[in-house]
């Protein structure tokens, strides 16, 4: 068990997501940066869908009440174990009474914390990913206790991974969306020739961009959307749906991000630049 002494800005339980319910308006949720989630569970030899903590911008302070092994991936958040710095993408042994805390955000935006065996939290529609109003909470809270099974005899086959940094990547690989053909020549030229910046309106539901395309008058029926769908409003604002994004929308769906591009975007914060590359 681990006791949450401080919860951080927005720390939630996430796994690979909740599938098969989009026709009922339920988003997939799950880790924003699936690449980081997968690597954390891989190092701990966990099931691929084991729930982890997703940590946004500022991290929690956690008191471990059982022995286990942990792995940190994703954003560099100056993590320390009993005030000693620890490294991402490495297996660390934790003893009863140890305290994990986080400091300054160095790079990226979302970090991940996995424990051996995964966190044992409520499962709703086949997933532990927190999403209100489906789950009882949208994120973890101070003084909450998170359950995991004690792991005393684990001997990892791989103790560390060397991961090339993708936090500096600015190019998002995309495919044409269903309404791509509605774009004018001028809109297309701007879409692929200029750099956009992430607006302060960014979260697990959607990322908005500061720069606009020219206005349009195209209309369409409300249609299905996915995580990574890029929509353009009549005013020319670009909205990129993320893991908790709505399942339908009435704005033209002009592009679709790859899973890799979603991971890259999930590590961007307000003011960071991005561009689109058609594949």
C-alpha positions as CSV (number, residue, x, y, z in Angstrom):
1,X,0.0,0.0,0.0
2,X,1.1,3.6,-0.6
3,X,-0.2,6.6,1.2
4,X,-0.7,9.9,-0.7
5,X,0.9,12.7,1.3
6,X,0.5,15.2,-1.5
7,X,-1.4,14.5,-4.7
8,X,0.4,16.8,-7.1
9,X,-1.3,19.0,-9.8
10,X,-3.2,16.2,-11.5
11,X,-2.2,12.6,-10.8
12,X,-4.6,9.9,-11.9
13,X,-4.7,6.1,-12.3
14,X,-4.4,5.1,-16.0
15,X,-4.0,1.9,-18.0
16,X,-4.3,1.3,-21.7
17,X,-7.9,2.5,-21.7
18,X,-11.5,1.5,-21.9
19,X,-12.6,0.0,-25.2
20,X,-15.9,-1.0,-26.8
21,X,-18.1,1.7,-25.3
22,X,-17.6,4.7,-27.6
23,X,-21.1,4.0,-29.1
24,X,-22.4,4.8,-25.6
25,X,-20.5,8.1,-25.3
26,X,-17.6,6.7,-23.2
27,X,-14.1,7.8,-24.2
28,X,-11.3,5.4,-24.2
29,X,-9.3,7.3,-21.5
30,X,-6.0,5.6,-20.7
31,X,-2.5,6.9,-20.6
32,X,-1.9,10.0,-22.7
33,X,1.6,8.8,-23.4
34,X,1.2,5.1,-24.1
35,X,4.8,4.7,-25.0
36,X,5.9,5.7,-21.5
37,X,3.2,3.5,-19.9
38,X,4.3,0.5,-21.9
39,X,8.0,1.0,-21.0
40,X,7.3,1.2,-17.3
41,X,5.3,-2.0,-17.3
42,X,7.8,-3.7,-19.5
43,X,10.7,-3.1,-17.1
44,X,8.7,-4.4,-14.1
45,X,7.5,-7.4,-16.2
46,X,3.9,-6.3,-15.4
47,X,0.9,-7.3,-17.6
48,X,0.8,-4.8,-20.4
49,X,-2.4,-3.2,-19.1
50,X,-1.3,-2.9,-15.4
51,X,-2.6,0.4,-13.9
52,X,0.0,3.1,-13.3
53,X,0.0,6.7,-12.0
54,X,0.0,9.4,-14.6
55,X,1.6,12.6,-13.2
56,X,1.0,15.9,-14.8
57,X,3.4,18.9,-14.4
58,X,4.0,18.5,-10.7
59,X,4.3,15.2,-8.9
60,X,2.9,13.7,-5.7
61,X,4.6,12.8,-2.4
62,X,4.1,9.1,-1.6
63,X,4.8,7.0,1.5
64,X,5.3,3.3,0.8
65,X,4.0,1.0,3.4
66,X,5.1,-2.2,1.7
67,X,8.2,-3.3,0.0
68,X,8.0,-3.2,-3.8
69,X,9.8,-2.2,-7.0
70,X,9.0,0.9,-9.0
71,X,9.8,2.4,-12.4
72,X,9.4,6.0,-13.5
73,X,9.0,7.0,-17.2
74,X,7.9,9.9,-19.3
75,X,8.6,13.5,-18.1
76,X,11.7,14.3,-16.0
77,X,10.2,15.6,-12.7
78,X,13.3,15.6,-10.5
79,X,12.1,12.5,-8.5
80,X,13.8,11.5,-5.3
81,X,13.5,8.5,-3.1
82,X,14.2,9.4,0.6
83,X,15.7,12.7,-0.8
84,X,18.1,10.9,-3.1
85,X,17.7,11.5,-6.8
86,X,16.5,8.5,-8.9
87,X,16.5,7.9,-12.6
88,X,13.7,7.4,-15.1
89,X,13.5,4.1,-17.1
90,X,15.2,2.1,-14.3
91,X,13.9,-0.4,-11.8
92,X,14.2,0.8,-8.2
93,X,13.6,-1.2,-5.1
94,X,11.5,0.4,-2.4
95,X,11.3,-0.5,1.3
96,X,8.6,0.0,3.8
97,X,8.7,3.6,5.0
98,X,10.4,5.0,1.9
99,X,9.1,8.3,0.6
100,X,9.0,9.1,-3.1
101,X,8.7,12.8,-4.0
102,X,9.0,15.0,-7.0
103,X,10.6,18.4,-7.6
104,X,11.0,20.7,-10.6
105,X,9.7,19.8,-14.0
106,X,12.8,19.4,-16.2
107,X,11.4,18.2,-19.5
108,X,8.2,16.8,-20.9
109,X,4.9,17.3,-19.2
110,X,3.5,13.9,-18.1
111,X,5.4,11.3,-16.1
112,X,4.4,7.8,-15.1
113,X,5.0,5.7,-12.0
114,X,4.5,1.9,-12.1
115,X,4.7,-0.5,-9.2
116,X,5.4,-4.2,-9.5
117,X,2.1,-5.9,-10.3
118,X,0.3,-2.6,-10.9
119,X,-2.1,-0.6,-8.6
120,X,-5.2,-2.5,-7.5
121,X,-8.0,0.1,-8.0
122,X,-11.6,0.0,-9.0
123,X,-12.3,-1.5,-12.5
124,X,-15.2,0.0,-14.5
125,X,-16.1,-1.3,-17.9
126,X,-12.9,-3.3,-18.0
127,X,-10.5,-0.5,-17.2
128,X,-9.0,1.2,-14.1
129,X,-8.5,4.5,-15.9
130,X,-10.0,7.3,-13.9
131,X,-12.7,9.3,-15.7
132,X,-15.5,11.2,-14.1
133,X,-18.5,10.6,-14.0
134,X,-17.8,7.0,-14.8
135,X,-15.4,6.3,-12.0
136,X,-15.7,7.6,-8.4
137,X,-12.9,10.2,-8.8
138,X,-11.1,11.9,-11.6
139,X,-7.7,11.8,-9.9
140,X,-6.0,10.7,-6.7
141,X,-6.5,12.7,-3.5
142,X,-4.3,13.6,-0.5
143,X,-4.3,11.0,2.3
144,X,-5.8,8.4,-0.1
145,X,-4.3,4.9,0.1
146,X,-3.4,3.1,-3.1
147,X,-3.2,-0.7,-2.9
148,X,-0.6,-2.9,-4.5
149,X,0.7,-6.4,-3.7
150,X,4.0,-6.6,-1.9
151,X,6.8,-7.8,-4.1
152,X,9.8,-9.0,-2.1
153,X,11.5,-11.5,-4.4
154,X,11.3,-9.9,-7.8
155,X,14.5,-10.1,-9.8
156,X,14.1,-8.0,-13.0
157,X,15.6,-9.5,-16.2
158,X,16.3,-5.9,-17.4
159,X,17.0,-3.2,-14.9
160,X,17.2,-0.2,-17.2
161,X,16.3,1.0,-20.7
162,X,18.0,3.7,-22.8
163,X,15.2,5.7,-24.5
164,X,15.8,8.4,-27.1
165,X,14.1,11.6,-26.0
166,X,11.0,12.6,-28.0
167,X,10.1,15.5,-25.9
168,X,11.9,17.9,-28.3
169,X,10.0,16.5,-31.3
170,X,7.8,19.2,-32.8
171,X,6.5,17.4,-35.8
172,X,3.2,15.4,-35.5
173,X,2.6,12.6,-38.0
174,X,-1.0,12.7,-39.2
175,X,-3.3,11.2,-41.8
176,X,-6.2,12.8,-43.7
177,X,-9.4,13.1,-41.7
178,X,-12.9,12.4,-43.2
179,X,-13.5,16.1,-44.0
180,X,-9.9,16.9,-45.2
181,X,-11.4,17.6,-48.6
182,X,-13.3,20.6,-47.2
183,X,-10.1,22.5,-46.7
184,X,-9.3,25.3,-49.2
185,X,-5.9,25.6,-50.9
186,X,-5.1,28.5,-48.6
187,X,-6.0,26.5,-45.5
188,X,-4.0,23.5,-46.7
189,X,-0.9,25.6,-47.3
190,X,-1.0,27.2,-43.8
191,X,-1.8,23.9,-42.1
192,X,1.4,22.2,-43.4
193,X,3.7,25.2,-43.7
194,X,3.5,27.0,-40.4
195,X,4.2,26.1,-36.8
196,X,1.5,26.2,-34.2
197,X,1.8,26.7,-30.5
198,X,-0.1,24.9,-27.7
199,X,-2.7,27.1,-26.1
200,X,-3.2,27.3,-22.3
201,X,-6.4,25.4,-22.9
202,X,-4.9,21.9,-22.9
203,X,-5.8,18.8,-20.8
204,X,-6.7,15.2,-21.1
205,X,-9.8,16.1,-23.1
206,X,-8.3,18.2,-25.8
207,X,-5.4,20.5,-26.9
208,X,-6.2,23.8,-28.5
209,X,-3.7,25.7,-30.6
210,X,-3.2,29.5,-30.5
211,X,-2.9,30.1,-34.2
212,X,-6.0,29.9,-36.5
213,X,-6.7,28.8,-40.0
214,X,-8.8,31.1,-42.2
215,X,-12.5,31.0,-41.3
216,X,-14.9,28.7,-43.1
217,X,-18.6,28.1,-43.5
218,X,-18.5,24.3,-44.0
219,X,-21.2,22.4,-42.0
220,X,-21.6,18.7,-41.3
221,X,-23.7,16.3,-39.2
222,X,-22.4,15.4,-35.8
223,X,-20.1,12.4,-36.4
224,X,-17.8,10.0,-34.6
225,X,-14.4,11.2,-33.4
226,X,-11.3,9.5,-32.0
227,X,-8.4,10.3,-29.7
228,X,-6.1,12.3,-32.0
229,X,-8.8,13.7,-34.2
230,X,-8.0,17.3,-35.3
231,X,-11.1,19.5,-35.7
232,X,-11.4,23.0,-37.1
233,X,-14.1,25.4,-35.9
234,X,-15.9,27.9,-38.2
235,X,-13.6,30.6,-36.7
236,X,-10.6,28.5,-37.8
237,X,-9.5,27.3,-34.3
238,X,-7.8,23.9,-34.3
239,X,-8.8,21.5,-31.6
240,X,-7.0,18.1,-31.1
241,X,-9.0,15.6,-29.1
242,X,-7.1,13.5,-26.6
243,X,-7.7,10.4,-24.5
244,X,-10.7,11.8,-22.5
245,X,-12.1,13.6,-25.6
246,X,-15.7,13.5,-26.7
247,X,-16.8,10.6,-28.9
248,X,-18.7,12.7,-31.4
249,X,-18.4,16.2,-32.8
250,X,-19.9,18.6,-35.3
251,X,-16.7,20.3,-36.6
252,X,-14.9,19.1,-39.7
253,X,-12.4,16.3,-38.8
254,X,-9.5,17.4,-41.0
255,X,-6.6,15.3,-39.6
256,X,-6.0,12.2,-37.5
257,X,-2.9,11.9,-35.3
258,X,-1.0,8.7,-35.1
259,X,-0.5,7.0,-31.7
260,X,3.1,8.1,-31.8
261,X,2.0,11.7,-32.4
262,X,-0.5,11.6,-29.5
263,X,2.4,10.5,-27.2
264,X,4.5,13.5,-28.5
265,X,1.7,15.9,-28.0
266,X,0.9,14.6,-24.5
267,X,4.4,15.8,-23.5
268,X,3.8,19.4,-24.7
269,X,2.8,22.3,-22.5
270,X,1.4,25.8,-23.2
271,X,3.6,27.7,-25.6
272,X,5.4,24.7,-27.1
273,X,5.5,24.6,-30.9
274,X,4.2,21.8,-33.1
275,X,3.7,21.2,-36.8
276,X,1.9,18.6,-38.9
277,X,3.4,16.1,-41.4
278,X,1.0,14.2,-43.6
279,X,1.9,10.5,-43.9
